[in-house]
Amino acid sequence: MPSTELKDAIAFVATYPPRQCGIGTFAANIVEAVGQHMHGRLSSFIVAVDDSDGQIKYPEQVKYTLKQHDNADYVRAAEFLNYRQVRAVSVQHEFGIFGGRDGVYLLDLMRELRSPIITTLHTVLREPTPSQRAVMEEIIVLSNLLVVMSERAIDFLQDVYEAPGEKIRLVHHGVPEVPLVEPARYKRQFDMEGRETLLTFGLLNPGKGIEYALRALPPVVERYPNLCYVILGATHPNILKEHGESYRLSLQRLARDLGLQRNVLFSNRFVLKEELCAFLKATDVYLTPYLNKEQITSGTLAYALGAGKPIVSTPYWYAQELLADGRGVLVGFRNPTEIGDALLDLLSNPARVMDVRAKAYEFSRRMTWREVGRRYLSTFREAISTARVRASMPDVSLRQTLPITGLPRARLDHLMRLTDDTGILQHARYAVPDRGHGYCTDDNARALVVASKHYDLFRDDNAERLLNTYLSFVGYAQRPDGLFHNFMGYNREFMDEVGSDDCYGRALWGLAYAMYRAPTAYFDLAKELFERALSHLETLNLRGRAYACLGLYYYLQCYPEADDVVEKLDRLATMHMNQYDEVADEGWPWFEDVLAYDNAVIPQSLFIAYEVTGKESYRDVAQKALDFILRTCDRQDHLSLVGCKGWHVRGEERAAFDQQPIDACGLVEACKVAFRLTGDQRYIRYMRMAFDWFLGVNDRSHPLYNFKTGGCADGLTAEGVNRNQGAESTLCCLLALLTLMEIFSEQDRTIKGTATRWGAGLAEKL
């Protein structure tokens, strides 16, 4: 039976202290505020979104720790909440705190929940990317009620996302109940007696614009030499991880260069509410010189308003709304002169300060945590009382639900076993690496894709270490002319003069994919290697061209304005089409007189060429060719892949064995793109059928994926599986699995049937 402790409860899904995150601080405050009004059996608990791999020790209110970058854990969290029959779920939404691109993993949790959902939207974008729009639109559908903190957010929800007004509730950001006091009485505890005190607080990041506040100070300090500007807050953890303390150090250098050493105090700490309130009481003027006009909420601004502080702020959207009617002073973005003038005016005009403070404090009484808690609890009760059966809710997502049950975890165990400090070894004897065959660029390029995708989905340090090795290998394999060696012996000596066309195409694919999805530290090298190789596209064979198309496509995700790359992709696709026209007929819609290996990448490359150029002929041929492969392999309840013992020669019986993992993986990848660009739901079913081939839904009912090792058998023979677990097979299985896991987090343009912004211009030229 469900725990009586949790059964009559409101569950909050958010980051949570001690994780340093503004959303987490908000969640802790709202849980406490709602708790002040709860009576009887109703209680609350937290599902904490965690990115620390279990290193954070949460308080006892946290009943479930949700692994941010583990897609499957979102479904498990929903099962946890459903089993306990919680009365409602409050989701604190910000794109960056949930896993997947634009936080798309959250949708898996929301789809599975049986309780009414109340979603607080901390960000509502006026100009979302297609992916952000798709996520937001489905959140709107899946939520019973939506909570926003500003009138402008309501306008955007209705105008941009067509959210129904009856779902939207305005509840202001909460503020502590700080008395309206004179700052002079509270400066002693900070050794600030007799000093004019300015304050900016919050997690430090370059978007704060503090450098402009510092540049505004010299004329102010000239008039008020004892002035002290307190910059309070630790560096944002994400900034710290990527860039260290470079922003804080740049501010400290700027303060020194401006001669402000005595007038600026940096306090590098994450402060709790009580200490923050003490700082606010001692503050004369609060500064928010933020740079992002589209910021639609700000807890720091709300807190300063709630303390009745005179505020000087840039006119980002939330500041425009909160500081209207004389409740603060707005200055231009990146304008030290206006900031300085506003400070001088306030510091020299006590009567104006009193007026601004009174207006701010009066307005903020509706924003106290006690009042906000009451409003939230009322919203929860409304959602509970009016909740409809979730099964009756329409599915408006462009992406149909793809079952993820029964999928293994995306484990890197066997990949790490096969990889040494040189690269990934080609072959294995059973699960043990076989050093006798050395390495190849083919596998290391494919491994670069897998490691980059795995890191982007899960932020796994092991994935980053692996992709560092694979990128190093591909870079070492590149010749001075831009081509690549392929085979390297275990002695680290290359065994060929130059690799195959397939090797070259896969290298381009791996490098561009690393540019697109690997951490930024690897971008420059991947870009340099990719661009050095571009002069060899015209002579490629069919599959080499197809992989090169993938590389060009992912390069365009980083540089969509690169018209020369668009034209290269278009030329390769035209070569595909010419070859198709020479060979194909109604009964054989294919590019060669044989269906051989790695077939699906060819129609996949034409689909993406259509996406970039808008040429419908590419899409039409891609769909005919992919459907031909699927018809050839479809056995109703499973796929029977074309075997490599003879392939499928035109006019002859196709080979039943040996079936290869590369073909199952290729179908997963191609069907995903086909669904995205055609909307045909058949391709979703075929994606799952292709992956289930790895799990034993095949001609021999033998699984190729090894749940114990995380590796994959090298092929399916007439006698069963080839039990060696080499690099190609394991990488193909992992790539197919990761592709399934990210089906709802498609990062590319999702507007089906239309040319993209690159292709529209090219189509006009052509």
C-alpha positions, 0 to 999 in steps of 0.5 A: 500500500502507498505510504500514508506519509506521502499519500495525501501530499503535494510533490514538488519537482525541482532542484533543491538545497544544498544544490546551489541553484536559484530554482532550488532556493525558490523551491525551498522557500515555496515549500516552507511558505505553502506549509504555513497554510497546510492543515489536516492530512495534506503535506508536501515533499520534494523530488530533487533534480540532481546532477551530482551523481549522488554526492549531494546529501539532501534533507529528509524532505527529499523523498526521491533524487531524480538523476538529471541526465538519466532519461529512464529515471524520469519514468521511474520518478513518475512511477514513484509518485503514482504509486504513492497517489500524491494529490498534485505535483508542482513542477518548477520549470526552467529549461536548463535544470532538466535533462535532454536538450531544452529539458525535454526529459521532463516530458517523460515524467509529466506524460506518465503522471496520474496526478494533476500537474501545476507547472511554475514557468520561471522562463517564458521565451518570446522567441523560442527555438523550434525545440524549445517551442515543442517542449513548452507546447507539450508542457502547456498541454500536460499541465492542469494549471500554469503559474507565472510571475509577471503579466508579460509572461501571461501575454507571451503564453497566450500570444506565442504559445496559444496557451488557454487563458483559463489555465494561467495563474499569476502568482508573484515571486515571493519575498521575505517579510523584511521590515522597512528600516533605515540602513544606518542602524544595520551597517555596524555588523558589516563594518559599514558604519558611515558608508553609503552601501550599494548591493548586488547579490545572486549567483555570479555570471557574465549576464549580471553586467556588473562590469558596467556598474563598476565603470559607473562608480568613479564619479560617484566615489569622487563625491562619496569617497566612503561608498562601498559596493558589495557584490555578494554571491558565489559563482554559478556552478555551471560557469565555475565548471566551464570557465572557473572564476575568470569572470570574478577575476576580471571584475576584480582586475577592473575594480583595481584598474579603476582605483576602487580597491577600497570601494568594492567588496567581493563576497564569494559565498552562497548566502542563506535567506537570513544573512541575505536579509541582514545585507538588504537591511544595511543597503542604501541602493540596490543594483541590477545592471543585468544584460538580458532584456528578455529576463522575465523573472528575477528573485534578486530584484523581487527580494530587494523590492520586498525590503523597500530598497531604492533600485537602479536597474537596466530595463529587462522585462521583469524590471520594467514591470516591477519598477513601474510607477516610480518603484525604482529607476531604470537605466540603459543597458551597458550604460555606466553613465546612466547608472552613475547619474542615477546613483548620484541622484538617489544618494543626494536626494533623501526625499526621493529615496523615501518616496521610491522606498514607500512605493516599492514596499507597499507594492511588495506586500502582495509578494511576501512568502506568506501571501505567495504560499497561500496563493500556491495552496489555493492553486493546488486545491483548484487543480485537485478539485478540477482535475480531469482524467489524464488519459482523455487529454489530447496529444498535440506533440509532433513526436508520437510517444515511443515506448522506452520500457524494456530498454537497457541503460546506456552503459559505457562499460564495454566501450571503456574496456575496448579503449586504451590511451590510443583509441578504441580497438577494432575487435574482441574475443568474446568480451576481451579486447583483441590487440592483434587487429589494432585500431581503425579510424572508422571505429574511432570516428563512430566512437566520437559520435557515440561519446559526444552524444552520450556526454550531451545526454548524461554529462558523464565524465567517462564519456568526455574522457573517451571522446578526448581519446577518440578525437585525438586518434582521428586527429592523428590519423589525418594526413597533411592533405586532409585525408585519413589513414584508416588501419593502425597496428597495436604498435601505433604504426599505420598500415595503409597509405590512405583510408577508404571513402567510407573512412573519410566520410565517417571521419567528417561525420564524427568531427562535425558531430563533436563540434555539435554536441561535445563540450566546447573545449573540443570544438576548435580542434574538431573544426580545424580537422573537419575544414582541413578535410573538405577538399576531397568530397567530389570523388567519394563513393556512395556510402562515403558521400552519405557519411560526408553529408552527415558531417556537412549537416552537423557542421551547419548546425554550428554555422547555418550561414555557411552557404558554401557548405550548403552547396557542397551538401547539395552537390553530393545529394545531386550525385546520389540522385544521378546514381539513383536515376541510372539504376532505379526502376519501380521494382528496385528503387535503389542506388545500386544493383545490390543491397549491401551493407550500411544501407540506411545511411544513404536515404538518411543523407538525402532526407537531411539534404532535403531539410537543408535545401528544401528540394522535395525530390531529395525527400521523395527519393529518400522515402522510396529508398528507405521504404524499399529497405523496410519492405525487404526486411519486414517480417511483421513481428520483427525485422530480418536484416539483409545478410552479408553472406551474399547480400541482396543482388538484384533479381536474386534471393537475398542472403538471410545471414550474417546479419550485421548490427550496423544495419539495425543501427542505420535503420534506427537513425534513418527512421528517426529523421524520416519521421521528423521530416514526414510525420509518418508514424510508421517510422516510429514503429520501425525505429523500435523494431530495429532496436529490438533486433539487438534484444532478440526480436530477430530471426533466431530469437537470440539477443545480441546485446549483452546485459552483463558486459554492456557489449554487443555481439558482432552479428547474427548467423544461421547458428546464432550470434557471433559472440565476439563483442567488437567495436563496430557492433557495440558502437552501433548498438549504443548509438541506436539506444542513445537515438531512441532515448533522445527521440523527444529531444530532437535538437534540429529543426522540426518543422516538417515539409518546409525548407529551412532558413539555409535552403530557402536562399539556396533554392532561389539561387538554383 
